[in-house]
Amino acid sequence: MNARFGSIHHHRMLRVAAATPIASVGDTAANAEQTIALARRADAEAVDLVVFPELNVTSYAIDDLHLQTAQQQATADALTKIAEASEGLRPVLLVGAALPRAGRLYNCAVVIARGRILGVVPKTFLPNYREYYEKRWFASGAGLAGLSIEIAGQTVPFGVDQIFAARDLPHFVFHAEICEDYWSPTPPSTAGALAGALVCCNLSASNVVIGKSRERMMLSAAQSARAVCAYVYAAAGPGESTTDLAWDGQGSIHELGELLAESSRFGLDPELVIADVDCERLAQERMRNGTFGDAATFAGHPETRFRRIVFDHQPDYADVGLKRAIRRFPFVPDTPARLDEDCYEAFNIQVEGLLKRLAATGVERLVIGVSGGLDSTHALIVAAKALDRLGRPRSDILGITLPGFATSEDTKSNAWKLMRALGITAEEIDIRPAARMMLEGMKHPFASGEPVYDVTFENVQAGLRTDYLFRIANQRNGLVVGTGDLSELALGWCTYGVGDHMSHYGVNAGVPKTLIQFLIRWCIATDQYDPETDAVLDAILSTEISPELVPADASGAIQSTEAKIGPYALNDFFAHYVLRHGLAPSKILFLAWHAWRDIDAGRWPIGYPEAARTAYDRDTIRARLEKFLWRFFQISQFKRSALPNSPKVSAGGAVSPRGDWRAPSDGSADVWLAELAANGP
């Protein structure tokens, strides 16, 4: 057992915060007290890095008072007090102050850790338009590199050429810029990120006007996405002078374009917005994104020009929980607007893909095996919509139900109801006579009356179904539409070759099982079809997932897919973090545990049935993850290496050998299983 498993640091995460202290109009002693109070509060919350607003020690809106010697001396005294108070505290503090150097005054970010001032970063871009007059008081730090400054009795690095890195926590690397810097076309944080900073910080004053909070959010989200980083933004709040301006205290934390946490704004109390950022995810994303590396090359390799200011963070690897929302269904948004938007896009991507293939091949009809289960149902309604958009009759779809030895009356009935409701051409072929003949020819025990339901027994049926579909497509100038989904392909849960693995075009291959359920619900909710079709779709959603290849047992229990391979909810969670982010298995276990351990925690996607909600303990998740790793990395790639064409649907990834996922068919799962054993609980 790894004693550090519960620690966010063990999983290459950091706890960061945006602070909104109560400001003053130039009372540096009061500002220092506010800063220290929030630093202590952050320490109690196990925060690693706190970003304060621009000039929070000095105060921002004091105009010509910035140029007074008394004000500057008071600022130096306040910084000394803050540095001394930080000595026994965990967080690194980024505070804002106006500091004189070589006959100029600079608007600075001062980096403080455990009693030591690590460095001072001056602001590069000074706004001098509309309500801003910063060039009246401050000098730009543009081009200043390799310099030092005397402050609080210490000689420390000074310049815009600094990134800060923890010697004992390799993923703790950050960069600081100030307010206007990220309003510019060339934010300094871009160079900082290209030089290796994973967390970019903005100390901002930023008075508020109507609509400005949206602009800040847009810029923070865009910079975190473009620079492939976490972005921590802190703006000045109550207490600043309102002679001509007002302040809302907006704080936010973004990661790869996604908002993790935000402040309340316009509050009258000090606020600390906290979130855990995933540095492993950021590092992996940069390695996957060749453009990020190219940008560093085209910029002349900024890492060769930046000083790396090293400090000891002294992590204790304690379990401090997780301050970060983890979606149970990473392929499925858990907010109504996003869910509707994603379902609209996913469904129409599938329709567009099939529509183009149908037009390109010139075939007369689409051929689909309709079982009454989720996947074939979804493929069929996608096909119906494609023909609707082409202005062709739905009778050009040939739906064939192919009952076998374990087909239930419910699924067969639903298949027929759906085909009739959609108005397609429908047929039924009983595969049992052909299956018996094949089993007899093979001298399989079942042919002699023995209840042997092995993989051969199952695949004879699966293979015959696909064989019939292909031959009928040949006979009737049709195109076989594949129904298998991304979840099944990730697990290798399909019959290779002439089985459900193969088709002429796989409309579902980029869609995980968990998303398919929501896509069908979305079709019902948005009236894509008629009430009769909706009623059948609703009935199919409540049917247990089963391949229906093995007869029910003596108790009447049917063959259950999830009993064999595990819950699709967990398998899709694992697949997302393997395919999209390449995270270590122990990290995936950590995230899954936080997502699934408490049924009442977090948000469930809109429309997810109350009765279907469940929780999983850590041992269960680990056991299922081990099986997933073995299936995904060890035994299933040869199937994915020979997939038919299919459209990529989700940014969460796909498994096409011509797209997102390329891997050897004879690989091993040992590396992933060993990592889980070494770093798991």
N, C-alpha and C positions, 0 to 999 in steps of 0.2 A: 504493500500500500504506500502511495506517495502522500506524505503528510501535507504537502503544499497544494494538493489538488484543488482545495476550495479557494485559493488565492487568485485574485485577478492578475497579479503580477506573474504568477506561474504560467498564466495563459496569455502573456504578452499584451495585457490591457493596462490602461492608466485611468485613474480617477482625476478628472479635471473639473474646474469650476470657473464660472464668471461671477464676479463679485459686484454688487451695487451698494457701496457704503452711503451713509448720509454725508453729503458734501458740506462745504462751508464756503464763505466768500473770503478765501485767503487765510483762514485760521489753520495753519499747518499743524499745530499741536493737536487740535481737535481732529484733523484729518488723520494724523498718525494714530490716535486712539481708535478711530473707526477702522483703520486698516488692520491694526493689531487684533482688535476684537473679532473681525471676520477671519483673520488668519487662524486664530485659536479655534473658532467654530469649524473652520475647514479641517484643522488638525483632528478635532473630535470626530469628524465625518470621514477620516482616513483619506483625505484628498491629497493628491500628489502635486498638483499645479493649480495655482489660483491666479487669474488674470483680473486686474483692477482697471478702472477707467483711466483714460488719458489725464495726466496731470492731477490725479486724485490726491497726491500729497500736497501739491502747491495750490490747487483749485484751478479750474480752467478759465472761467469768465471773469477774470480780474483785470483784464486789459493792461494798462500801463504799469500796474502794480508789479507785474512780472519783472520790470526793469529796476525795481528798488532793491538796494543792497540788503536792507533789513529783511525783506521778503526772501531773498536768496539765502541769507544766513539761516533764517528760520527753517527753510526747506532742508538745508544740510543737517540741521539738528534733528529734524523729524526723521530723516532717513537713518541717522545714527540710532535713534530710538527704535525704529522698526527693525533694523538689522539685529540689534541686541535682543529684542523680544523674540525674534525668529529662531534663536539658537537652539531651543529645545523643541521646536515644532517640525512636523513632517513636511508640510507643503513648501514647494518652491514658490516664491511670490514675485509677480510681475507688477510693479507699481509705477505710477507715472509722476514725473517731476521735471521742473525746469531747472537746468543746471548750466552754470557758466563754465566756459573753457576757452582759453586763448583769445579773450576779448569778444567772444560771441556767446549768446544764450541759446541753448538747445532744448527742444521739447523731447524728453527722453523716456524710454522704458528702462527701469532699473531692476535687474534680476538679482533676487536675494534668496539665499538658501542657508539655513542653519547658522545664522550669525555672520555669514560671509556674503559680500556683494560680488557676484560672479562676473558681471559686466554691465555696461550701459550702452543702449542702442538708441541713437538719435533718429528723429523723424525725418524721412526723406522728402515727402511732398507736403508743402505748406500751403494751405488754401488761402487765397487772397482775392476772393470774389464774393459777391452778394454780402452776406452778413459776416464774412470771415476777413480778418486782417492779420493773420499770423506772421507775415513777413515783416510787420512793424516791430515785432518783438524777437522772433526766433530766426536762427540760421538753419539752413538745410544740412542734413548729414550726408547728402549725396557725395559719393566718392571718398568718404572718410573711412580709412581702413588701417589696421595695424597700429592704432593709436591707444593711448591710455588716459585715465583721468584720476585725479585725487578726489576721493569722496569718503566721508565717514572714517577718516584715518587710514584708508586703504588705497592702494594704487591698483586700479582695475582696468580691464580692457575697455576701449571706447571705439565705436565705429559701427557701420552697417554690415560688417563682414563677419558676423558672429552667429553661430548656432550653438546650442547648449545641450550637452549630452551627459547622462548619468553613467559613470564608470561601471557601476554594479547593477545596472538595469538597461541592457543594450537597446531596448525599444523606446526608452524615454529620451527622445531627441526633439527639441522644439526651437522655434524661431519667433521673434517678436517684430511686429510692425505697429504703426500708430495711425489710427483713424483714416485720414485722407489717403494714406498709402494704398489702401485697397480700393479706393474710389478711382485711382489712376488706371490708365490702360496697361501699365506694367507694374503690378504690385510687387514690392520687394519680397513678399512671402513666396512668390513663384520661384525666385532664385534660391530662397531658403529651402523650399521643398526639393528642388532639383539638387541641392547640396546635401540632402539627406534628412532634413527635418520631417518628422511624421506628424507633429502637432504644430500648427501655426496659430499665433495669438495676436489679437488686435486690441490694444488699449485705446479706447475711443471716448471722446466727449460727446460729439454729435448731438447738437440740439434737435429737438423734435418739431416737425411741421407735419401737416396732413400728408399721409402716404409715405413718409420717410421710413417708417418701420418696415414696410414691405420692401423698400429698396435695400435696406440693410440685410434683411433676410435673403433677398435674391442674391446679393453680392456674397454673403457668407456661404450660401449653398453652392453658388457657382464656383467660388474659389476652392472650396473643399472638394468639389468634383473635378475641376480642371487640374488642380495641383495634387490630386490624389492624397488628401490629408484630412486630419481633423482640424476644424477651425473654431477657435474659442473667441467670442466677441463680447466685450463689456463696455457699455456706454454710461456716461455720467447720469446720475439720478437727482433726487430731491436734495436741495440745499445749495446748489449752484446759484449764482446771481441770475435773477429773471428781469434785469433792467430792460433788456431787449429780446431775450431768448427764453425758451422753456426746455425742460429736460425730462425724459421719461424713464431713464434707467433700464434700457433694453439690454438684456443679456441672452446669448444663445450659444449652443454647441451643435455644430454640424459635423457629419462624417460622410465623405463620398457623396455629397449632395443631399444627405438625409438629415433632417432635424432630429436631434436626440433630446434636447431640453431647451426651454426658453423661460425667461423671467415673466413676472406678472405685469410689469410696466406701471408707472405712475403710483407706485407704492410709497408709503410714508415711513416704512421700516427698512432697515438694511436687509439685503437679500443675497443668497448664495445659490446659484443654479448649478447643479452637479450632475455629471454623467460619466459613465465609464466608456472610454473610446478604445476601439480594438486595433491596436498597432500591428498585430499579425495580419489582420485583414488588409490593412493599408499596404504593408510591405508586399504581400502576395499580389495585390492588385497592380502595384507598380511593376512587378516582374512580368505579369501577364500583358501589360500594356506597353508594347514596344514604342509607341509614340512618346511615352514619358521619357524613356531612355534617349530617344532621338532628340527630344527637346533639350536635354542636358548637353548632348553633343553640340547641337546648333548654338547653344548659349555659351559655348567654350568651357564646358565642365565647371560649373560654379563651385563644386566641392574643392577645386584646387585654389580657390580664392577666399574661401571662408575659413575663419579660425574656428576650431571646435573647442569650445570651453567646457572642460570636463569637471564634474563634481561627483561627490559620493552621496547617493540618495539614502542609503541604509535601509532598504526594504526589509520588513520582518516576515513577509509572506503569510500574514494572518488571513483568515477567512473573514472578509469584511462585507460579504454579500455581493450583490450585483446591482448597480444603479444604471440599468439599461433595459429598455423594453425588448424582449426577444419574442418574435412572433412564433406561435405554435406551428403555423402553416406558412413557411417563408415564401411559398409560391402564391399565397393568397393574402391580399391586403385585409386588414382588420378594421378599416374605416369605410363607411358606406360609399362615399364619393369615389375613393380609390378603387374599391371593389367593382363598382359599376364601370368605371373607366377601363380597368384591366380586363374585365370580362368582355366588354365591347371589343377591345383590341384583339384579344386572344381569339375570340370566335371569328372575327372578320379576317384575321390572318389565315386561319384554317380554310375559311370559305374561299379567299382569294387564291390560296395555293391550289386547291382542288379545281377551282374554276379555270385557272390557267392551264393546268395539266389536261383537263377535259377538252379545252379549246385547241390545245397544241396537238393532241393525239388524233382528234377527229373521230373518236369512237362514238358508237350509237348510244351506248348506255353505261351506267355505273353498276357494278356488281358488288353487293355487300352481304356478308353473312350476318344475319340478325339473330342474336341469341336471347334478347330480352335483358341483357346486362348493361352496365353503365357504358362501357367502351363502344360496343356496336351501336347502342342507342345514340351516343353523341356523334359518331361517324355518320350515322344515317341522317340526323337533323342538319349536320353540316352539308351533306350532299344535297338535301332538299333545298336548302337556302342557295346553294351554288346554282342549281338548275333554275330556281326562281329568278335569280339575277340575270341569267342568260336568256330568260324568256322561253325556256323549254319546259315541256310538261314533266311533272314528277313521275309520270309513268315510265320515263326513260331510266329510272332507277329500278334495278331488279334486286329486290330483297329476298334472300333465301334463308329460311330457318332449317337447321340441320339437326334434328333431335338425335341423341345418342342414348347410351345405356343409362345415363343418370340425369337426363333432362327432366326438370320438374314441370308440372303442369302450369305453375304460376309463371315461370319465365317464358315458356312456350306461348302461353296465352297473351302475355304482355307483348311478345314479339309480334304476334298477329294483330293485336289491337293497335300497336304503333304503326305498323305498315298500312293498315286500313285507314287509320286516322290521317296519315300523311298522303294517302292517295297514290302510293307507288305500286308497281307491279310486284306481286308477292307469290312465292312458291314455297313448297316444303319438300325436302328430300330426307327420308329416313335413312340414316347412315348405318343402322345396325346390321342389316343383311350383308353389306359390303365389309363391315368391320368383322363380323363373324367369319366370313370367308377368308379374310386375311389372317385372322388369328388361328383358324384351322390350318391354313397353309403353313403357318409358322410353328404349328404344334404347340401353341400356347395353352397352358393349363385351363384357362377360362373356356376354351373350345370344348373341353371334356367335362364341363360343368363345375369346375373348381372355382371358388370365389377368390381368384387371384387378381388383384387390382394394382398391378405394378406400373412402372413408368411406361413400359411397352403397351400395356392395356390402354393407358391414357393417350399416348401419342399416336396410336393407330387411329383413334377417333379424331384427334386434333389434325393429324395429317390428312385424313380423308376429307374433312370439311374443307380445308384449303385446296386440296386437289380438285374437288368438285367445283369450287369457285373459279379456279383458273381454267379448267376445261370448259366450263359454261361460258366464261368470258371469251375463250377462243371461238366457241360455237356461235356466239351471238354478238360478236364484234363489241365486246365490252372491256372495261377496265376495272380490275379488282381493287377496291378501296380497303386499305388495311385499317384495322381497328385497335391494334395494340398501342399502349400508352408508354410514356416516358418512365413511369415507375416500374412497369414490367420489364422494360429493356435494361434499366439500371440493375435490376435483380436477376436478369436472365430468365425471368418467368415467362418463357414462351418456347414453343416447339420449333426448333431450328429447321430452316429450309422449307420444305413443303409442310408448313404448319402456320400457326398464327404469327410467326416471325416474318413471313414473307407476304408481299402484295405488289401491285403495280405502283401504288402511291399510298404512303402512310400518313393520313391526316392527323392522327393522334400522337404520333411519335415524339412530338415536342411538348406534350401536355401531360403533367403528372396526374395521378389518380385523384389526389385531393382537389386539384383545380377543376377537373372534369365535373365533379359533383356540383361545384359552384357555377360552372358554365351552364349546366342544365337548369339549375335554379334561376340563373339570370335569364335564360330563354323564356322560362315560365313568367317571371316577374315583368319582363319587358314586352310580353305579348308577341313574341316572334312567330308564334303559330296560333292555332285555334284552340278553344277550350277543351275539345275532345282530345287533342294531342297533349295538351298540358296535363290533363288528368292521368294519362298513361305515363307521362314523364315523371309525375309525382309518385306514382306507384313504383316505378322502377328505382327511384332514388332510395326507397325504403327496403329494397331487396338486398339480402346478404350477398357479399361478393363471393362468387364461387365459379370454378371452371366447369363444374358439373360434368366431370369425367368419371367419377367413382360413385356407385350407387349409395344411397343413404344407409347408415348402419342400422342395427336392430332397434335402436331407440328412435330412429327417424331423423337423426342429425345428418345434415347434408355436408358434403365436402366443403371445407372452409379455407379460402386462400390465406386469410390473415392468420389463421391458426397455424398454418404451415410456414409462412415466410415472415410473419410479424405484421403489426398494424401499419397500414400504408401511411398513417399520420407520422409515425416515427421514421419509416423508410424514406419518405419524401423529405423530411427534415435533414436526415443524413445526406441524401443525394444532393440537396441544395448546397450544403457547405463543402462537400467534396468537389462538385462540378464547378460551382461559381467562384469559390474562394480558396480551395485547396488547403483548408485548415487541417491541423493535426487531429487525429481521432480523439485524443484526450480533451482537446478544446471543444470538439463537437459534442462530446459527452457532457462537458461542463455546461455548454449552452442549452443542450436539450434538457438537462436536469432542471435548469432554472426556468425553462419554458413550460415544462410539463409536470413539475412536482406538486403544484397546487392548483386544483381545479377552479378555485375562486380568484386566483391572481391574474392580472392582465386582462386583455380584451379577447373575446372570441369573435371570429368573423360574423358579420350580420347574416342571419339566416341559418347559422349552424344549429342543428337540433339540440335542444336541452338534454334529451335522453342520451345523445351520443357523446356528451362531454365526459371526459375521464382524465385521470392523472396516472402517471407512471413513476415508480420509485427508481432510484439510481441503479440498483442491481438489474432491474428489468431492462432499463434503457441500455445498460452496458452489454447485457447478453444479446439484445437485438442488434446493437451496433457491431458486435463481433461477427454475427452472422451476415450482416450487410456487407462488411468489409471483405469477408471471404467470398461472398457471391459476386460483389462488384469487381474486385481486383483479381480474383483467382480463377473463377470458372465461367464468367459470362462475356468477356470481351470478344471472343470469337463470333458471338452472335451479333454484337454491335458493329463489328468490322465488316459485316456483309448486309447492312441494312439497305432497304429500298429508299428512294427519295422521300423526303418529308420536310415541311417547313419548320424552321426554328420559331418558337412562339414566345418563350419567356427569357428575360435577361438572366434568369437563374440558371440557364444552361440547357444544352441538348447533348445527345450522345452520338450524333452522326459522325462517321469516320471522315467525312468531308468538311466538317464544321468544328464545333466546339471541343469535341473530345477525341483525341487520337492516342491510342495506346496499343501495346503489343498484345496479341491474342494469347500468348503463352506466358503472361506475367505472373507474379506471385503476390500474395497478400501479406507476406511475412513482415515487411517493413512497417506496415500500418498496424498490424496486430502487435508487433513488438513495441511500437511507440505507445500504444494504448496500455500495454502491460507495464511499461516503465513509468509513464506519467499519469496514469489514471488513478482512481481511488483504491 
